[in-house]
Amino acid sequence: MLGPDLLIAPILYEGARQRSVYLPDGAGWVDAWSGAELPGGQIITADAPIERVPVYWRKGSPFFFKF
């Protein structure tokens, strides 16, 4: 996490294309690539091809952008 509102989840293992990501509870989260809103307090499986690092921001935070 970068501060309380931005979560970046890069791949940690060579060859991996997905990873588990915990979205902290307390607010919804927005996928920066798709704009999809996801509830917090859950573990998701994020697609993470080499050209796209999973990035999420806390709903209601100042990070209102889409890649």
Residue pairs with C-beta under 8 A, 6 or more apart in sequence:
1 7
1 8
1 24
2 8
4 58
4 61
5 57
5 58
5 61
5 62
5 63
6 55
6 56
6 57
6 58
6 61
6 63
7 21
7 23
7 24
7 29
7 55
7 56
7 57
7 58
8 53
8 54
8 55
9 19
9 21
9 46
9 48
9 53
9 54
9 55
9 56
10 48
10 53
10 54
11 17
11 19
11 48
11 50
11 53
12 19
16 48
17 47
17 48
17 49
17 50
18 45
18 46
18 47
18 48
19 45
19 46
19 48
19 54
20 43
20 44
20 45
20 46
21 43
21 44
21 45
21 46
21 54
21 56
22 42
22 43
23 29
23 38
23 39
23 40
23 41
23 42
23 43
23 44
23 56
24 40
24 41
25 40
25 41
26 40
26 41
27 40
27 58
27 59
27 60
28 37
28 38
28 39
28 40
28 58
28 59
29 37
29 38
29 39
29 40
29 56
29 57
29 58
29 59
30 36
30 37
30 38
30 56
30 57
30 58
30 59
31 37
31 38
31 54
31 55
31 56
32 55
32 56
32 57
32 63
32 65
32 66
32 67
33 52
33 54
33 55
33 66
33 67
35 66
37 59
38 44
38 56
40 58
46 54
47 54
48 54
52 67
55 67
57 63
57 64
